[in-house]
Every structure is written in C-alpha cells, then in structure tokens.
Amino acid sequence: MGRVHRFPDNDIVSLVGPSPRHDLAESVGPDLLLGELLSGAELSGGELSGLALGYGTAAGDPRLRAAIAAAHGVDAGDVVVTVGGMHALFLIAFTLCDPGDEVVTVTPLFPMARNALDAVGAAVRVLPLSFADGYRLDPERLREHLTPATKLISLASPQNPSGVALPPATVERVLAIIAETAPDAFLIMDETYREATYGDTATQPSAVELDPRVISVASLSKCHGAAGLRIGWAISRDRSLVERLVVGKFNTVLTCSSVSEELALRMFERLDSVQSERRERLAAAIGTTADWVAEHDAFIEWVRPDAGSICCVRLRPSAFADSDVEPFYRALGDEGVRVANGAWFGDEARVFRLGFGFPPAVELKAALDALGAVLRRRAGGPPPNPPGTGRSFRG
C-alpha cells in the first residue's frame, strides 16, 4: 500500500517562491521593516542585546498573551501563542478531531485551512458559497450540514479569498443553530483580516466575546505586515481546551522563538500607529482597484470586500468562454503578472483572487494596467469603460 499524503499539493505554494514582475496574488500587506518596531539604540545593540535566546514558555510570553488578550476583550489565560495562524488551525483540528469525526466548513477557503482538517482524518462536510451570492453565508443552509455528531465548524471573517465578512447578526444566528443542532461543537472563527479595515471604517469586535464555543484564530502575518515573525494565536474562553492546545503546541514546536515574541510585543505597543497607516493605504488601494474594475467592466466583475487586502474578480462569460480561461492565466504568466487562481481555493477557475494591499501605489497601478492589457487582448472585446462607469457585483 502506498504512503498516504496527508497534505495535498496545491499551486498556492508558488506564493512563497520567486516573485513575478507584477504580483497581484499576495494576500498580505506591505512588509513591515524592523526599524519601524525598534529605536536606533535598540538596533545598534542596546536593549535587545540582553534578550536571552533560550526557550520561551509553551503558552507564550505572558506579556504578549496579555497584549493579545487586551486587543480581544478576554483574559490572558484564554490565549495560546502559536507559530503563525496555520499552526493554531492545525492544533485545534488535531486536538478536537479524531479520524472520522464530522467537521463542517465552506468553500472557497484558504486551502491550508481545509488541509488541516483532512490531515487529521476528519470527515469534512462542505457548504459551497458562490460568487453570484456575494459569498454570503446563509445560516439556514449551514444548518443542513450539521448533526449532533459535528465536532467543529470552521469559518473565516473576513474570508480568504473574498474579503467578505460575516455580520455579527449572522455569527449570532450560526451560534444559535449550533446550540440547537450540534451542541458539542466548537466554532473556529479565523479573524486574520478583521482589523484590516479601510480608512476610518469601524472594526468589528472579535467573535470570541460572543460565546465560549468560539475559538478565534489570527496572526501578525496579513494585515500587520509581519509574516516573517511567524506569530499567531488561538483564543478560547474554554480553559480546558486552552490547556490541551498548550500541550499540543509543546509536543509540536515546544515554544515560539523568544526573538519573535519580543518583536511581536513591540508590534502591539505600536499597534495604533501601525494599523492607522495601513488602513489609510488599504483605503487608497481599494479605491484604485474599484476604479480599475469599473474601467474593465466589459470583461470582469467583482465582489467588493468588506475588509482585508484581497478580493475576488470573475471573468465575464460574455467575454471569456470556458476554453479561454486557462489561456488567460498563461498569458498573464508570459507578461510577468500573477493572480491567485480561484481553483486554488475550491472556486471556479474563472474567478481569481486579486491582492491589492501588497504593492506600493505606483506598482499597484502598473500591475493593474498590465492585467488590464491582458484582459483586453485575450477577450478581444470592446475597449475599457471610462473610470467610474462600471459597478461592483454587489452594487
């Protein structure tokens, strides 16, 4: 019998390979520089020179746990610091699910979030969300996938790849349905993009405050620009679960890097200024993207995101037949333009994730211009509309 491949291949791994000339596939914001967290004295060997490079604690640096807790309205004892958000998702699946246990999630979704469930042998039930419905979750349709044997429901808000968020009322309805139909289940809420709002748009409170069955997962990788720190967390108000996650972390990575935890703490000390600058940049970037979508309305349509640095764009069937989709991606590659194929996330291939938060403003404009040129050339359709004459799919 052949060896089981617990983690399936997915072309999304190309995102951590060499970058093309125009990268519109990235889901992160611009990289934060070390100098933005540290003073000149610290960089030249001051305060950080005394940092001990030993093991940390299995649960995470107490100061960092307290900072994460304060940002979520919970106690420090509710927080487990992990090696990025994916480590948290895997630990939760590994801790709560035995082989064959029922788990429910949606598609499209970040492929590694699904892979973590498959890797532990869970029986995964999938609720499809569609571009046509704006990727909105219908709690009553979710109910159809739940049974008393369901152990875990895994959702994201805002979603990756769409950037569509679950309104608080929807989350509350989902929790009520879980209580009725799957009373022993936990609800994962991947809130990685929750704070990546646009300009002065208000940030939704964390869902972890709503119910002890909610497990909030996030990291510093996406909207904070610190993916290289590899710092994430899981938050649960169920202390017995927290204890089990700490044991799971100890048995996989022992502790996080003490250097990474110290730098993450500096991030939280500067959180307001870091987020303020990034929210302004995201606001400008989504404005540029909206104008570009309107200009190319004859070829594409989109679901405007609620937050985050990503959105979903779809090739119009009137401009691209099914047989035209794969040649479109090849033509993008020939021009040094990369977007994220919707098939990576379990969506139709004519949908692609466009990352507008990573490139600087000038590069974003150049990348979108290059993408637009390929759209016009491959579709052979009419010229683009003047900016502002199109509309988003959600109106």
C-alpha positions in Angstrom: 0.0 0.0 0.0 1.3 3.4 -0.9 2.1 6.0 1.7 -0.7 8.4 2.5 0.0 12.0 1.5 -1.6 13.9 4.4 -1.0 17.3 2.9 -2.2 17.5 -0.7 -0.3 19.6 -3.3 -1.7 23.0 -4.2 -0.3 25.5 -6.6 -0.7 28.2 -3.9 2.7 27.1 -2.7 4.1 29.2 -5.6 3.4 32.3 -3.5 6.4 31.5 -1.4 8.6 31.0 -4.4 10.2 33.6 -6.7 8.1 36.7 -7.3 7.0 37.8 -10.8 7.3 41.4 -12.0 3.7 42.2 -11.0 2.5 40.2 -8.0 -1.3 40.6 -7.5 -1.6 37.2 -5.9 -0.3 38.1 -2.5 -2.7 38.2 0.4 -0.6 40.3 2.8 0.0 44.0 3.3 3.4 45.6 2.7 6.3 44.2 4.7 6.9 46.0 8.0 10.5 46.9 8.5 12.4 46.0 11.6 13.3 49.7 12.1 9.6 50.5 12.4 9.5 48.5 15.6 12.8 49.3 17.2 14.6 52.5 18.0 18.1 53.3 16.7 19.6 52.4 20.1 17.9 49.1 20.1 19.1 48.3 16.6 22.6 49.2 17.5 22.8 46.7 20.3 21.0 48.4 23.1 18.0 47.0 25.0 17.7 43.9 22.8 21.3 42.9 23.3 20.3 41.5 26.7 17.5 39.3 25.3 18.1 35.7 26.3 17.9 33.3 23.3 16.6 30.4 25.4 13.3 28.6 25.3 10.2 30.6 26.0 7.0 29.2 27.5 4.7 26.7 25.9 1.7 29.0 26.2 3.6 32.0 25.0 5.3 35.1 26.6 2.9 36.3 29.4 3.3 39.9 28.3 2.4 39.0 24.7 -0.5 36.9 25.8 -1.8 39.9 27.9 -1.4 42.2 24.9 -3.3 39.9 22.6 -6.0 39.4 25.2 -6.4 43.1 25.7 -7.0 43.6 22.0 -9.8 41.0 22.1 -11.5 41.7 25.4 -10.5 38.5 27.0 -8.1 37.3 29.8 -4.5 36.4 29.1 -5.2 32.9 30.2 -7.5 32.5 27.2 -4.6 33.0 24.7 -2.2 30.5 23.3 0.6 32.0 21.1 1.4 29.8 18.1 3.8 29.7 15.1 1.5 31.6 12.8 -2.2 31.2 12.3 -1.9 27.9 10.5 -0.2 26.3 13.5 -3.2 27.4 15.5 -5.7 25.9 13.0 -3.8 22.6 12.9 -3.5 22.3 16.7 -7.3 22.9 17.0 -8.1 20.3 14.4 -5.6 17.8 15.9 -6.8 18.4 19.4 -10.6 18.3 18.8 -11.0 15.8 16.0 -10.4 12.1 15.8 -10.4 10.3 12.5 -13.9 10.2 11.1 -15.3 13.0 13.2 -17.7 15.3 11.5 -16.4 18.8 10.6 -18.1 21.5 8.6 -16.5 24.3 6.6 -17.2 26.3 3.5 -15.7 26.8 0.1 -14.0 28.8 -1.3 -11.5 29.0 1.5 -7.8 29.2 2.2 -6.6 25.7 1.1 -4.3 25.0 4.1 -7.3 25.6 6.5 -9.1 22.7 4.7 -5.9 20.7 4.6 -5.5 20.8 8.4 -8.9 19.2 8.7 -8.2 16.5 6.1 -4.8 15.8 7.7 -6.3 14.7 11.0 -8.7 12.4 9.1 -11.9 14.4 9.8 -15.0 13.7 7.7 -15.4 17.2 6.2 -18.8 18.5 5.0 -18.5 21.5 2.8 -21.1 24.3 2.3 -20.4 26.0 -1.1 -20.5 29.8 -1.1 -20.9 31.4 -4.5 -19.7 34.5 -6.3 -23.3 35.0 -7.5 -24.4 35.4 -3.9 -21.5 37.6 -2.9 -20.0 34.8 -0.9 -22.6 35.5 1.8 -23.2 32.7 4.3 -26.8 31.6 4.8 -27.0 30.2 8.4 -30.1 28.1 7.4 -28.1 26.4 4.7 -25.3 25.7 7.2 -27.9 24.0 9.5 -28.4 21.4 6.8 -24.8 20.3 7.2 -24.8 20.0 11.0 -25.7 16.9 13.0 -25.4 16.1 16.8 -22.1 14.4 15.9 -20.5 17.5 14.5 -17.3 18.4 16.4 -16.1 21.5 14.7 -17.3 24.3 12.4 -14.5 26.3 10.7 -15.3 29.7 9.2 -13.4 32.9 8.4 -14.4 36.5 8.7 -13.3 38.3 6.6 -13.0 35.3 4.3 -9.9 34.4 2.3 -10.1 34.7 -0.7 -13.1 37.1 -0.9 -12.6 39.6 1.9 -16.3 39.2 2.7 -17.1 39.4 6.4 -19.8 37.7 8.5 -22.0 40.4 10.1 -22.4 39.9 13.9 -26.0 39.0 13.5 -25.1 36.2 11.2 -22.5 34.9 13.6 -25.0 35.0 16.4 -27.5 33.1 14.3 -24.9 30.5 13.5 -24.1 30.1 17.2 -27.8 29.6 17.9 -28.1 26.9 15.2 -25.0 25.2 16.6 -26.6 25.1 20.1 -29.7 23.6 18.6 -28.2 21.0 16.3 -24.6 20.4 17.3 -24.3 21.3 21.0 -20.9 19.7 21.5 -19.3 21.5 18.6 -16.8 24.4 18.7 -16.8 27.2 16.1 -13.4 28.4 14.7 -13.5 32.0 13.5 -10.4 32.8 11.5 -10.2 36.6 12.1 -6.9 37.2 10.4 -8.2 40.1 8.4 -10.6 41.5 11.0 -8.5 44.6 11.7 -7.6 45.3 8.1 -10.4 47.9 7.5 -10.3 50.8 5.1 -9.6 54.2 6.4 -12.0 55.2 9.2 -14.2 52.1 8.8 -15.0 50.6 12.2 -13.5 47.3 13.1 -15.9 44.5 14.1 -15.4 43.1 17.6 -13.9 39.7 17.8 -16.5 36.9 17.8 -14.7 35.3 20.7 -16.7 37.6 23.0 -20.0 36.1 21.9 -19.8 32.6 23.2 -17.4 30.2 25.0 -17.7 27.8 22.0 -16.0 30.3 19.7 -12.2 29.9 19.1 -10.7 33.0 17.5 -7.6 32.5 15.3 -5.4 35.2 13.8 -1.8 36.2 13.3 0.5 39.1 12.6 1.1 37.9 9.1 -1.5 39.6 6.9 -2.8 43.0 7.9 0.2 43.8 10.2 2.9 43.0 7.6 4.9 40.8 9.9 4.6 37.4 8.3 8.3 36.7 9.0 7.8 36.8 12.7 5.6 33.6 12.4 3.5 34.7 15.4 -0.2 33.8 15.6 -2.6 32.8 18.3 -5.7 30.8 19.3 -8.1 32.3 21.8 -10.7 30.3 23.7 -12.7 31.0 26.9 -12.8 27.2 27.5 -9.8 26.8 29.7 -9.7 23.0 29.4 -9.3 23.5 25.6 -6.6 26.1 26.1 -4.7 23.6 28.3 -5.0 21.0 25.6 -3.7 23.4 22.9 -0.7 24.3 25.1 0.1 20.6 25.4 -0.3 20.2 21.6 2.0 23.2 21.0 4.6 21.8 23.3 4.6 18.5 21.5 5.0 20.0 18.1 7.2 23.1 18.4 7.9 23.3 22.2 7.8 27.1 22.2 7.8 30.1 19.8 11.0 32.0 19.1 11.8 34.3 22.0 13.0 36.9 19.5 9.8 36.7 17.5 7.7 37.1 20.7 9.7 40.1 21.8 9.2 41.8 18.4 5.5 40.9 18.4 5.2 42.6 21.7 6.8 45.7 20.2 4.2 45.5 17.5 1.3 45.6 20.0 3.0 48.5 21.7 2.8 50.4 18.4 -0.4 48.8 17.2 -2.4 52.1 16.8 0.2 53.8 14.6 0.9 50.6 12.5 -2.8 50.0 11.9 -3.6 53.6 11.2 -1.0 53.9 8.4 -2.0 50.6 6.9 -5.7 51.3 6.9 -5.1 54.5 5.0 -3.0 52.6 2.5 -5.7 49.9 2.1 -8.3 52.6 1.6 -6.3 54.1 -1.3 -5.6 50.7 -2.7 -9.2 49.5 -2.8 -10.2 52.9 -4.4 -7.6 52.3 -7.1 -8.9 48.7 -7.6 -12.5 49.8 -7.7 -11.7 52.3 -10.4 -9.8 49.6 -12.4 -12.8 47.2 -12.1 -15.2 49.9 -13.3 -12.9 50.7 -16.3 -12.8 47.0 -17.3 -16.5 46.2 -16.6 -16.9 44.7 -20.1 -14.5 41.9 -19.2 -14.8 41.3 -15.4 -17.0 41.7 -12.3 -16.1 41.6 -8.7 -17.3 41.1 -5.1 -16.3 44.2 -3.2 -14.6 43.1 0.0 -15.6 44.3 3.5 -12.0 44.3 4.8 -8.6 42.9 4.1 -6.1 43.2 1.2 -7.8 40.8 -1.2 -10.9 40.4 -3.3 -12.4 38.0 -5.9 -12.7 39.0 -9.5 -14.6 36.9 -12.1 -14.0 36.8 -15.9 -17.4 37.5 -17.5 -18.7 34.6 -19.5 -19.8 37.1 -22.2 -16.1 37.9 -22.7 -14.4 34.6 -21.9 -15.6 31.2 -22.8 -14.6 28.3 -20.5 -11.9 27.4 -23.0 -10.4 30.9 -22.8 -9.8 30.8 -19.0 -6.6 28.7 -19.0 -5.0 30.6 -21.9 -5.8 33.8 -19.9 -3.7 32.6 -17.0 -0.9 31.6 -19.3 -0.9 35.0 -20.9 -0.7 36.6 -17.5 2.4 34.5 -16.7 4.0 35.5 -20.0 3.6 39.1 -19.0 5.0 38.6 -15.5 1.6 39.1 -13.8 0.5 36.7 -11.1 -3.0 36.4 -9.6 -4.4 33.6 -7.5 -6.4 31.1 -9.5 -9.8 30.5 -7.9 -9.3 26.8 -8.2 -6.7 27.0 -5.5 -9.5 27.8 -3.1 -12.1 25.5 -4.4 -13.8 28.1 -6.5 -14.4 28.1 -10.3 -11.3 28.8 -12.3 -12.8 31.9 -14.0 -12.6 33.6 -10.5 -9.3 34.8 -9.3 -8.1 36.4 -6.0 -6.6 39.8 -6.6 -4.3 41.1 -3.8 -4.3 44.9 -3.8 -2.7 45.5 -0.4 0.9 44.4 -1.0 2.2 46.5 -3.9 3.1 50.2 -3.4 0.6 52.6 -5.1 2.7 53.1 -8.2 3.4 49.3 -8.6 -0.3 48.5 -8.0 -1.3 50.8 -10.8 1.3 49.3 -13.1 0.3 45.8 -12.2 -3.4 46.5 -12.8 -2.5 48.2 -16.1 -0.7 45.1 -17.2 -3.5 42.8 -16.1 -6.0 45.1 -18.0 -3.9 44.8 -21.2 -4.0 41.0 -21.0 -7.8 41.1 -20.4 -8.4 43.2 -23.5 -6.0 41.2 -25.6 -7.3 37.8 -24.6 -11.0 38.8 -24.7 -10.8 40.7 -27.9 -13.8 42.7 -26.7 -14.6 46.4 -26.6 -12.3 49.0 -25.2 -12.5 49.6 -21.4 -15.1 51.9 -19.9 -14.2 55.4 -18.6 -13.4 55.1 -14.9 -16.4 55.2 -12.7 -18.9 53.9 -15.2 -19.0 50.3 -14.1 -20.3 48.7 -10.9 -19.3 46.0 -8.4 -21.3 42.8 -8.4 -22.8 43.7 -5.0 -23.8 47.1 -6.3 
